Amino acid sequence: SFVHMEHEKAVLLLKSFQNTVDLVIQRKHLL
């Protein structure tokens, strides 16, 4: 259904956002 597709998109966005935050945090620790 349409709602299910939107939900999966939101989950993917959330995961990619978390990955980006993790990368930024790792970089700050390295510097």
Phi and psi restraints in degrees (range 20) as a CNS / XPLOR table:
assign (resid 1 and name C) (resid 2 and name N)
       (resid 2 and name CA) (resid 2 and name C) 1.0 -63.9 20.0 2
assign (resid 2 and name N) (resid 2 and name CA)
       (resid 2 and name C) (resid 3 and name N) 1.0 -42.1 20.0 2
assign (resid 2 and name C) (resid 3 and name N)
       (resid 3 and name CA) (resid 3 and name C) 1.0 -63.1 20.0 2
assign (resid 3 and name N) (resid 3 and name CA)
       (resid 3 and name C) (resid 4 and name N) 1.0 -39.7 20.0 2
assign (resid 3 and name C) (resid 4 and name N)
       (resid 4 and name CA) (resid 4 and name C) 1.0 -62.1 20.0 2
assign (resid 4 and name N) (resid 4 and name CA)
       (resid 4 and name C) (resid 5 and name N) 1.0 -42.3 20.0 2
assign (resid 4 and name C) (resid 5 and name N)
       (resid 5 and name CA) (resid 5 and name C) 1.0 -61.0 20.0 2
assign (resid 5 and name N) (resid 5 and name CA)
       (resid 5 and name C) (resid 6 and name N) 1.0 -45.3 20.0 2
assign (resid 5 and name C) (resid 6 and name N)
       (resid 6 and name CA) (resid 6 and name C) 1.0 -61.8 20.0 2
assign (resid 6 and name N) (resid 6 and name CA)
       (resid 6 and name C) (resid 7 and name N) 1.0 -38.8 20.0 2
assign (resid 6 and name C) (resid 7 and name N)
       (resid 7 and name CA) (resid 7 and name C) 1.0 -64.3 20.0 2
assign (resid 7 and name N) (resid 7 and name CA)
       (resid 7 and name C) (resid 8 and name N) 1.0 -44.1 20.0 2
assign (resid 7 and name C) (resid 8 and name N)
       (resid 8 and name CA) (resid 8 and name C) 1.0 -63.1 20.0 2
assign (resid 8 and name N) (resid 8 and name CA)
       (resid 8 and name C) (resid 9 and name N) 1.0 -38.7 20.0 2
assign (resid 8 and name C) (resid 9 and name N)
       (resid 9 and name CA) (resid 9 and name C) 1.0 -62.2 20.0 2
assign (resid 9 and name N) (resid 9 and name CA)
       (resid 9 and name C) (resid 10 and name N) 1.0 -43.0 20.0 2
assign (resid 9 and name C) (resid 10 and name N)
       (resid 10 and name CA) (resid 10 and name C) 1.0 -63.4 20.0 2
assign (resid 10 and name N) (resid 10 and name CA)
       (resid 10 and name C) (resid 11 and name N) 1.0 -41.5 20.0 2
assign (resid 10 and name C) (resid 11 and name N)
       (resid 11 and name CA) (resid 11 and name C) 1.0 -63.9 20.0 2
assign (resid 11 and name N) (resid 11 and name CA)
       (resid 11 and name C) (resid 12 and name N) 1.0 -42.9 20.0 2
assign (resid 11 and name C) (resid 12 and name N)
       (resid 12 and name CA) (resid 12 and name C) 1.0 -63.3 20.0 2
assign (resid 12 and name N) (resid 12 and name CA)
       (resid 12 and name C) (resid 13 and name N) 1.0 -41.7 20.0 2
assign (resid 12 and name C) (resid 13 and name N)
       (resid 13 and name CA) (resid 13 and name C) 1.0 -62.1 20.0 2
assign (resid 13 and name N) (resid 13 and name CA)
       (resid 13 and name C) (resid 14 and name N) 1.0 -43.2 20.0 2
assign (resid 13 and name C) (resid 14 and name N)
       (resid 14 and name CA) (resid 14 and name C) 1.0 -62.4 20.0 2
assign (resid 14 and name N) (resid 14 and name CA)
       (resid 14 and name C) (resid 15 and name N) 1.0 -43.5 20.0 2
assign (resid 14 and name C) (resid 15 and name N)
       (resid 15 and name CA) (resid 15 and name C) 1.0 -63.6 20.0 2
assign (resid 15 and name N) (resid 15 and name CA)
       (resid 15 and name C) (resid 16 and name N) 1.0 -45.1 20.0 2
assign (resid 15 and name C) (resid 16 and name N)
       (resid 16 and name CA) (resid 16 and name C) 1.0 -65.6 20.0 2
assign (resid 16 and name N) (resid 16 and name CA)
       (resid 16 and name C) (resid 17 and name N) 1.0 -35.3 20.0 2
assign (resid 16 and name C) (resid 17 and name N)
       (resid 17 and name CA) (resid 17 and name C) 1.0 -64.5 20.0 2
assign (resid 17 and name N) (resid 17 and name CA)
       (resid 17 and name C) (resid 18 and name N) 1.0 -44.2 20.0 2
assign (resid 17 and name C) (resid 18 and name N)
       (resid 18 and name CA) (resid 18 and name C) 1.0 -62.9 20.0 2
assign (resid 18 and name N) (resid 18 and name CA)
       (resid 18 and name C) (resid 19 and name N) 1.0 -39.8 20.0 2
assign (resid 18 and name C) (resid 19 and name N)
       (resid 19 and name CA) (resid 19 and name C) 1.0 -62.6 20.0 2
assign (resid 19 and name N) (resid 19 and name CA)
       (resid 19 and name C) (resid 20 and name N) 1.0 -41.1 20.0 2
assign (resid 19 and name C) (resid 20 and name N)
       (resid 20 and name CA) (resid 20 and name C) 1.0 -63.5 20.0 2
assign (resid 20 and name N) (resid 20 and name CA)
       (resid 20 and name C) (resid 21 and name N) 1.0 -44.5 20.0 2
assign (resid 20 and name C) (resid 21 and name N)
       (resid 21 and name CA) (resid 21 and name C) 1.0 -61.5 20.0 2
assign (resid 21 and name N) (resid 21 and name CA)
       (resid 21 and name C) (resid 22 and name N) 1.0 -43.7 20.0 2
assign (resid 21 and name C) (resid 22 and name N)
       (resid 22 and name CA) (resid 22 and name C) 1.0 -59.4 20.0 2
assign (resid 22 and name N) (resid 22 and name CA)
       (resid 22 and name C) (resid 23 and name N) 1.0 -42.7 20.0 2
assign (resid 22 and name C) (resid 23 and name N)
       (resid 23 and name CA) (resid 23 and name C) 1.0 -62.8 20.0 2
assign (resid 23 and name N) (resid 23 and name CA)
       (resid 23 and name C) (resid 24 and name N) 1.0 -43.3 20.0 2
assign (resid 23 and name C) (resid 24 and name N)
       (resid 24 and name CA) (resid 24 and name C) 1.0 -62.5 20.0 2
assign (resid 24 and name N) (resid 24 and name CA)
       (resid 24 and name C) (resid 25 and name N) 1.0 -43.3 20.0 2
assign (resid 24 and name C) (resid 25 and name N)
       (resid 25 and name CA) (resid 25 and name C) 1.0 -63.6 20.0 2
assign (resid 25 and name N) (resid 25 and name CA)
       (resid 25 and name C) (resid 26 and name N) 1.0 -42.9 20.0 2
assign (resid 25 and name C) (resid 26 and name N)
       (resid 26 and name CA) (resid 26 and name C) 1.0 -61.3 20.0 2
assign (resid 26 and name N) (resid 26 and name CA)
       (resid 26 and name C) (resid 27 and name N) 1.0 -41.6 20.0 2
assign (resid 26 and name C) (resid 27 and name N)
       (resid 27 and name CA) (resid 27 and name C) 1.0 -63.2 20.0 2
assign (resid 27 and name N) (resid 27 and name CA)
       (resid 27 and name C) (resid 28 and name N) 1.0 -42.2 20.0 2
assign (resid 27 and name C) (resid 28 and name N)
       (resid 28 and name CA) (resid 28 and name C) 1.0 -62.9 20.0 2
assign (resid 28 and name N) (resid 28 and name CA)
       (resid 28 and name C) (resid 29 and name N) 1.0 -37.8 20.0 2
assign (resid 28 and name C) (resid 29 and name N)
       (resid 29 and name CA) (resid 29 and name C) 1.0 -68.6 20.0 2
assign (resid 29 and name N) (resid 29 and name CA)
       (resid 29 and name C) (resid 30 and name N) 1.0 -35.6 20.0 2
assign (resid 29 and name C) (resid 30 and name N)
       (resid 30 and name CA) (resid 30 and name C) 1.0 -69.1 20.0 2
assign (resid 30 and name N) (resid 30 and name CA)
       (resid 30 and name C) (resid 31 and name N) 1.0 -35.3 20.0 2
